[in-house]
Amino acid sequence: QRFHSQKLRMADAAADAAYQPNAEELLAAVKEVKGANPEYGIKRIWTFLKDEKKWSVSEKRVKTLMQENNLVEASGGDASAPAGDAEGKKKGKKKVAVPGEQTWPIPTVPISELFPSGVYPPGETAAYVGDNAYRSTKAELKEQEKLEATTYEEVREAAEVHRTARKYLQSIAVPGMLMIDLCEKLEDRVRELIKADYPHRGIAFPTGCSINHVAAHWTPNGGDKTVLQYDDVVKFDFGTQVNGRIIDCAFTHYFNPRYDPLVKAVKEATDTGIKEAGIDVRLCDIGAAIQEVMESYEVEIDGKVYPVKSIRNLNGHSIGPYQIHAGKSVPIVKGGDQTKMEEGEFFAIETFGSTGKGIVHEDLECSHYMKNFDAGHVPLRMAKAKELLGVIDRNFGTLAFCRRYLDRLGCKQYLLGLKNLCDSGLVQPYPPLVDVKGSYTAQFEHTILLRPTCKEVLSRGPDY
């Protein structure tokens, strides 16, 4: 639905043998071909556009566009170039992310087996601007990045798992499905694709699937019978991790086109936050830019026009190893913290838009929990609480979990012990966050890394 109008424009363009696409159309077409054929490089994509779509476009233009949008292999070469190609020979000694073949419609091959070299596709990169423009060419910083290669590949593997798992989720999330079935199918895919083995790799936090006026932190508890409806707006928010390096990424899933303006507002607001983010950038400036874009939209629902509002008490955040919220908050409204982003930091840039009040509060039954990162030793008298804490330490540590995960591990009659852990301060509950009933909320989120030489949008994919 999101790309429906764009695909129609492509179809019209293909009818004209001499058609010269604009930059937006060309990028969309390249991403579509690359998404369907990950093994295609510059030459094969250019050939497809020229022969199949009958577009008048040069190979050089395709190459430049793919390089600018990080759609070529890590070495900068063309994975599909013939063996005799001069560029292929020149770059051939570098390890590149050349994938094996995944199974579809159900992905079952672990991502690490698709990339046996241990080199994974990088995310979308963007050069720094202004006073930091020098970073993209500084040799010392490039050498510094080589020292972080292991960390980069770990988080890129987690990102590739996320892209594959969410592609599967998008294919099965249709009206009439139980939300609990959707969550468990997704989580089973993540566990298999990432070869889950705590603490080394696995799910980073429960699958959020908050519906309509519920903006965040809702996932079905055991026995929940909530069914996905045609008029629902669902925020799918799930995380993956490799050696504690977390990918936190979310998107809005919907069926009724009346929500297009709401979803477009939030997607563009998130992309604006990503564009504004960078080393030495003040967090408050990012929030101001996000709000300006978000609140330039309005949406008509059932004959009534609603302004799209940034949800002012929800934020993006920095991410640390095994720590989903590492201390810094990225606002989505103007004002607030003047703290600056720093080199080497990971951030979740996420925005929420609402047709309601633009403020959320806690409500409904709690499903999300997380052990406090800085929790010290607390003496526990309740045997059930001690037992449950051991389960949490062995299976989640400081990563978030939900009641379904405890059920899956075979825990019984644990609610009293869980309450005791919360009351003692060892575990923090995270109840659902809701706007006013009858309103609709949307969310988009990406994880970015402020590398010394550039900004990398780790979780970017052909979908969003």
ABEGO torsion letter per residue (X at the ends): XAAAAAAAAAAAAAABAABBBBAAAAAAAAAAAAAABAABBAAAAAAAAAAAAGBBBBAAAAAAAAAAAGABBAAGBBAABBAABAAAAAAAABBBBBBBBBBOABBABBAAAABAAGBBBBBBBBBBBEAAAAAAABAAAAAAAAAAAAAAAAAAAAAAAAAAAAAAAAAABBBGBBAAAAAAAAAAAAAAAAGBBOAABEBABBBBBBBEABABGBBBBBGBABBBBAABBBBBBBBBBBGGBBBBBBBBBBABAAAAAAAAAAAAAAAAAAAABEBGBBAAAAAAAAAAAAAABBBBBGGBBBBBBBBAABBBBBBBBGBABAGBBBBABBEEBABBBBBGBBBBBBBBBBABAGBBBBBEBBABBBBBAABBBBBBABAAAAAAAAAAAAAAEABBBBAAAAAAAGBBGAAAAAAAAAAAGABBBBBBBBBBBGBBBBBBBBBBBBBAABBBBAABBAAX
